[in-house]
């Protein structure tokens, strides 16, 4: 009987706690769905039916006409923004009130990731960004262009001789990861990634890369958990990059760095920029590796996913693929048989197709920001209900990237691949499309990422007719517990060599 009463008291306290939580938005006049104890509003995600982003997409659609919605990610109150003007205020106009991302990294525990600008906060973020920005100038990108172009030779040869390229096809998610990994290995670590040496085996560097932030691994699982319970990062601050991997990465950088310094070897890559930066700031090998790892995350994981979705869109829409191929050939004719760095920037249809593929298949659905100064907002757009919002310091706001890009209010026939809507567009579109973010915290490496993706697209589309493989599971579904939108069953495409 005593145990019965203990259980009763525990459950009563739990429901009382969540009852108080539930009134968090109600008492501030913010509309939203009622949360359940423990799971809040993300029950379908807990059950593995939907990604976390898809759960919030559903909530976004149910609250048409409201500028914002009060939600609960498990026990964490989160404000889902629906008004583009409010997004612009958060990311640009009133940036000081939302200057930090929600993600927190313990500086003492995580030796490498604690210098990533995405996780840094306040003045430290600002100082680091200013320090790293010169590494992404047009001049430095132009130096990286021939390095990445040379890697496409192995990329194309790998596809051409792949035993199932034009039968079952190639799992393109892994294919594009091989390409971007070799780029990152060469540009940021100064080594050969050797990603194209075997069809069956993964190179040592690729195994190193895949040992974290990969679904099914311990660190991959942890990254999924902290999406829902970010407070865990403060309670039990773990290493986002394990000690063994950390040592291997530092060892690679240390060896290459010492070789270059001892032999006065100068290279035109990103690592050389970091080495020179290290001389000025007296960086240790660990600090240089930490900044190289930032390049690694952005250049390898995200860029490869964007490239794979761009290829999927062109495989599904072959008329646009043919038009892009024509644009490539015309560009080469004007530039002595090659696509130069400058010419790549001028390929309008290629750019439009890439932007449209990002709109249709965003790598993520939401960006979470933490309020740093009190903020008040009342929508002026008559299409939204006139509700005044007061955001407190510490409140979490969700920027709905994929919700806007699939909303028929902003994009006519949003499920259709229609690159023409992106012609002549760059950066943001009416405050509802911002593929690399907006404002001071927009992605520092966006031009680098775009460049390597376009280089890969140019060489693949020029050499192969790309079509959808029967092995691609349709309709397309995402892995429910991944931090990015990864396709279940693999992204299978066929590649037929153009003679």
FENLIN-V812193 format. One record per residue. PHI is phi in degrees with one decimal (NA if undefined). PSI is psi in degrees with one decimal (999 if undefined). Layout:
{{PHI;PSI} {PHI;PSI}}
This chain:
{{NA;-39.3} {-60.6;-40.7} {-63.1;-38.6} {-60.1;-45.1} {-68.0;-34.9} {-63.3;-46.0} {-62.0;-41.7} {-61.0;-43.4} {-64.7;-43.9} {-59.2;-48.6} {-66.8;-33.4} {-64.8;-42.1} {-65.5;-38.9} {-61.8;-48.0} {-69.0;-31.7} {-65.5;-44.2} {-59.0;-48.2} {-74.0;-22.7} {-66.0;-40.2} {-66.9;-41.6} {-60.2;-42.5} {-60.1;-31.7} {-82.0;-0.4} {-54.9;-47.0} {-89.2;-33.6} {-56.6;-46.3} {-70.5;-11.3} {-105.0;8.6} {73.4;20.9} {-97.9;122.0} {-70.8;156.8} {170.8;163.3} {-71.0;151.8} {-75.1;133.9} {-87.1;156.4} {-97.3;152.8} {-56.0;143.1} {70.3;-53.2} {-93.0;-10.8} {59.3;-124.7} {-106.4;12.9} {-113.8;34.6} {-53.0;-47.3} {-58.9;-28.5} {-74.3;-43.2} {-58.0;-35.4} {-82.8;-2.4} {77.8;18.2} {-88.2;-28.3} {-144.3;157.8} {-71.7;164.0} {-60.3;-40.0} {-63.4;-41.6} {-63.9;-33.1} {-61.9;-44.4} {-75.9;-24.9} {-61.9;-43.7} {-61.6;-42.5} {-65.3;-42.5} {-54.6;-45.8} {-71.0;-26.2} {-79.0;-13.1} {-115.5;45.5} {-56.0;132.9} {93.4;-10.4} {-97.9;138.1} {-76.1;-18.8} {-161.3;161.4} {-136.4;133.5} {-86.3;119.5} {-127.6;173.6} {-133.1;118.3} {-91.8;94.8} {57.8;-119.7} {-94.5;5.3} {-96.4;118.7} {-67.4;130.4} {-134.6;133.7} {-93.1;115.1} {-89.0;117.1} {-84.6;136.0} {-120.0;-11.7} {-97.2;116.2} {-56.6;-34.3} {-65.4;-37.2} {-66.7;-38.4} {-59.6;-44.9} {-63.0;-38.2} {-64.5;-42.0} {-67.9;-44.4} {-86.4;-25.5} {-125.4;-72.2} {-62.2;-44.6} {-112.9;41.6} {-54.7;-35.5} {-61.4;-24.9} {-83.2;-10.6} {-141.5;43.7} {-75.5;-14.7} {-110.6;142.2} {-74.0;159.5} {-66.8;-34.6} {-56.6;136.5} {-124.2;135.7} {-127.6;129.7} {-72.8;122.2} {-68.0;-31.2} {-81.6;-27.1} {-88.5;-45.8} {-100.7;96.8} {-66.4;-34.9} {-94.2;-48.7} {-72.9;-15.1} {-72.1;-2.1} {-111.3;7.9} {-74.2;123.9} {-54.9;-28.1} {-64.2;-34.0} {-95.3;-19.3} {-69.6;158.4} {-130.5;156.8} {50.3;-135.0} {-64.8;-33.5} {-64.0;-39.6} {-62.2;-47.0} {-61.4;-44.6} {-64.7;-42.5} {-67.3;-41.7} {-62.3;-44.2} {-63.0;-35.1} {-70.5;-37.6} {-88.1;-21.4} {-54.6;-41.1} {-59.5;-16.2} {-76.4;-5.4} {-124.2;27.1} {-71.9;166.1} {-58.4;-39.1} {-63.1;-43.0} {-71.2;-36.5} {-65.0;-36.9} {-63.9;-33.8} {-68.0;-32.8} {-79.3;-21.6} {-55.1;-50.6} {-66.0;-30.0} {-63.5;-46.9} {-71.2;-35.7} {-64.2;-39.4} {-65.5;-33.0} {-68.1;-27.7} {-64.7;-21.7} {-62.2;-45.5} {-68.4;-36.6} {-58.0;-50.2} {-68.7;-41.2} {-62.9;-38.5} {-61.5;-44.5} {-67.5;-44.8} {-58.5;-38.1} {-100.3;6.5} {-65.0;130.1} {-63.5;-23.0} {-120.0;18.1} {-54.6;-41.7} {-112.4;17.1} {-115.8;-87.9} {-76.3;-21.0} {95.3;-173.0} {-122.2;138.7} {-70.9;103.2} {-75.6;-21.9} {-64.0;-44.3} {-70.3;-35.1} {-59.9;-48.8} {-69.9;-28.5} {-67.3;-34.8} {-61.0;-43.0} {-66.0;-51.8} {-69.9;-29.6} {-65.4;-42.9} {-62.7;-37.3} {-61.5;-48.3} {-66.3;-43.0} {-58.1;-43.4} {-74.1;-44.5} {-80.5;-37.9} {-105.0;-22.1} {-116.1;-9.0} {68.5;26.8} {-130.8;169.7} {-89.7;119.4} {-71.5;-20.2} {53.4;37.6} {-76.1;-19.2} {-106.7;18.5} {-83.6;-18.9} {-147.2;143.7} {-83.2;-26.1} {-97.5;-41.3} {-98.5;148.3} {-95.8;142.3} {-64.4;162.5} {-58.9;-41.2} {-68.8;-35.2} {-70.5;-37.0} {-63.2;-37.5} {-63.2;-44.3} {-64.6;-38.4} {-82.4;-2.7} {-83.6;-1.1} {-143.7;158.3} {56.4;28.9} {-119.6;131.8} {-54.5;134.9} {99.7;-21.1} {-87.4;164.4} {-60.5;-43.4} {-71.3;-33.4} {-63.0;-42.5} {-63.9;-41.6} {-62.7;-41.7} {-62.4;-32.9} {-68.6;-41.2} {-66.0;-41.9} {-73.1;-13.4} {-60.0;-38.9} {-90.0;-38.4} {-123.7;68.6} {-63.0;-18.2} {-61.7;-22.7} {-59.8;-29.1} {-64.0;-27.4} {-91.3;-33.9} {-74.1;-50.9} {-127.9;77.4} {-62.8;107.0} {-93.1;173.7} {-89.0;118.7} {-67.1;-26.3} {-117.2;120.7} {-63.6;160.3} {-59.7;-41.7} {-63.5;-45.6} {-65.4;-40.8} {-57.3;-46.7} {-63.0;-40.5} {-65.1;-42.7} {-65.9;-43.8} {-63.4;-38.5} {-62.4;-43.0} {-61.3;-49.6} {-63.6;-42.9} {-59.9;-44.4} {-65.5;-46.4} {-66.4;-41.9} {-61.8;-46.4} {-64.1;-39.2} {-61.0;-44.7} {-68.6;-41.1} {-67.9;-40.3} {-72.2;-28.7} {-108.0;10.1} {50.3;37.8} {-84.9;123.5} {-111.1;125.5} {-119.1;157.0} {-100.6;51.9} {-121.9;179.5} {-70.2;-33.2} {-62.0;-37.4} {-62.0;-39.7} {-59.4;-43.8} {-67.7;-36.0} {-64.6;-43.8} {-65.4;-39.2} {-63.6;-36.9} {-65.2;-34.6} {-64.1;-43.1} {-67.6;-39.1} {-105.0;5.7} {55.6;50.2} {-73.8;143.3} {-81.4;171.9} {-60.3;-35.0} {-64.0;-41.8} {-68.6;-40.7} {-62.7;-42.8} {-63.3;-39.7} {-59.3;-43.5} {-72.6;-32.5} {-66.5;-34.4} {-66.8;-33.5} {-60.2;-45.1} {-61.0;-39.3} {-60.1;-50.1} {-59.8;-50.5} {-70.1;-41.7} {-78.8;-26.4} {-95.6;-63.8} {-69.2;-57.1} {-68.5;-46.8} {-62.7;-38.5} {-65.7;-36.3} {-69.0;-42.3} {-61.7;-44.0} {-62.2;-42.2} {-64.3;-37.9} {-72.2;-33.5} {-63.5;-41.8} {-65.8;-37.7} {-61.0;-46.0} {-62.4;-40.5} {-72.4;-29.3} {-70.8;-34.7} {-79.6;-20.3} {-129.0;76.8} {-66.1;-24.4} {-66.0;-35.8} {-73.5;-34.3} {-60.3;-42.7} {-65.0;-38.5} {-69.2;-37.6} {-65.1;-40.1} {-61.9;-41.0} {-62.9;-40.7} {-64.0;-38.7} {-63.1;-47.8} {-64.3;-40.1} {-65.1;-39.3} {-64.0;-41.2} {-64.7;-39.4} {-59.6;-35.8} {-79.6;-14.0} {-128.2;43.9} {55.2;41.3} {81.9;14.1} {-142.4;162.0} {-100.5;109.4} {-82.9;172.4} {-58.5;-45.9} {-66.7;-40.7} {-65.6;-33.5} {-60.5;-36.4} {-70.3;-20.6} {-95.8;-0.4} {-82.8;94.2} {-68.2;-43.1} {-69.5;-40.4} {-56.8;-46.5} {-61.9;-44.8} {-64.3;-40.2} {-65.5;-38.9} {-64.9;-47.1} {-61.8;-41.2} {-68.4;-34.8} {-66.5;-35.8} {-67.5;-36.7} {-64.2;-44.0} {-74.2;-37.9} {-127.9;72.2} {-66.9;144.9} {-69.0;-25.1} {-146.0;162.3} {-101.5;-30.4} {-138.3;153.8} {-121.6;129.9} {-105.5;132.6} {-120.8;152.3} {-107.0;132.8} {-71.0;130.7} {-111.7;-18.3} {-143.0;145.4} {-53.3;143.2} {-144.6;137.4} {-125.5;141.7} {-148.5;134.8} {-128.3;122.1} {-64.2;141.0} {-101.9;-19.9} {-65.4;118.7} {-63.4;-13.9} {-77.8;-8.6} {-111.6;148.0} {-64.7;139.9} {-83.3;88.0} {-119.2;131.2} {-87.7;132.3} {-114.4;132.2} {-115.5;115.0} {-99.0;131.6} {-96.5;157.8} {-59.9;130.1} {98.0;-16.6} {-63.1;145.8} {-102.6;128.4} {-115.3;143.8} {-109.2;122.8} {-89.8;118.9} {-90.8;69.1} {-54.1;-55.6} {-72.1;-23.4} {-66.9;-44.9} {-63.4;-43.0} {-70.2;-15.2} {-112.0;9.7} {-88.5;119.8} {-62.2;-14.7} {-65.3;-29.6} {-111.7;-25.6} {-134.4;113.6} {-62.5;136.3} {47.7;63.5} {-65.4;-20.4} {-83.8;-3.5} {-92.2;137.8} {-80.2;106.5} {-137.6;82.6} {-59.8;-23.8} {-55.4;-30.4} {-67.1;-15.5} {-103.0;-3.4} {-62.3;132.4} {76.0;4.8} {-102.3;148.4} {-155.5;157.2} {65.8;-123.0} {-100.1;153.3} {-123.2;108.5} {50.0;33.5} {64.0;15.6} {-120.7;-6.3} {-137.4;115.5} {-145.7;80.5} {-57.9;-23.4} {-123.8;22.9} {88.1;174.2} {-132.1;159.6} {77.7;-166.7} {-58.5;-26.1} {-102.0;18.6} {-59.7;152.7} {-54.6;123.6} {-67.9;-27.4} {-103.3;24.2} {-63.5;-37.5} {-70.9;-35.9} {-64.5;-47.7} {-59.9;-44.4} {-62.5;-40.7} {-63.2;-48.9} {-68.4;-32.1} {-66.5;-45.5} {-65.2;-39.3} {-59.9;-46.0} {-61.8;-43.7} {-61.5;-45.7} {-56.8;-48.5} {-74.3;-33.2} {-71.3;-48.7} {-67.3;-32.3} {-66.3;-35.2} {-99.7;-18.5} {-138.1;147.4} {-87.0;120.8} {-105.5;125.9} {-133.5;166.3} {-77.8;133.5} {-83.5;147.3} {-60.3;-18.2} {-77.8;-11.5} {-71.3;121.4} {-74.7;120.6} {-126.4;143.6} {-65.7;151.6} {-66.4;133.9} {-128.8;151.5} {-99.8;153.1} {-62.3;122.3} {-67.6;-25.4} {-110.3;26.0} {-99.9;149.5} {-76.6;-17.0} {-120.7;164.6} {-80.4;86.6} {-100.0;136.0} {-76.5;133.7} {-67.3;137.8} {81.1;-0.1} {89.7;157.2} {-102.8;91.8} {-93.8;122.3} {-132.0;152.6} {-102.8;146.5} {-129.1;114.1} {-108.4;121.0} {-62.9;133.2} {-89.5;122.7} {-91.0;999}}
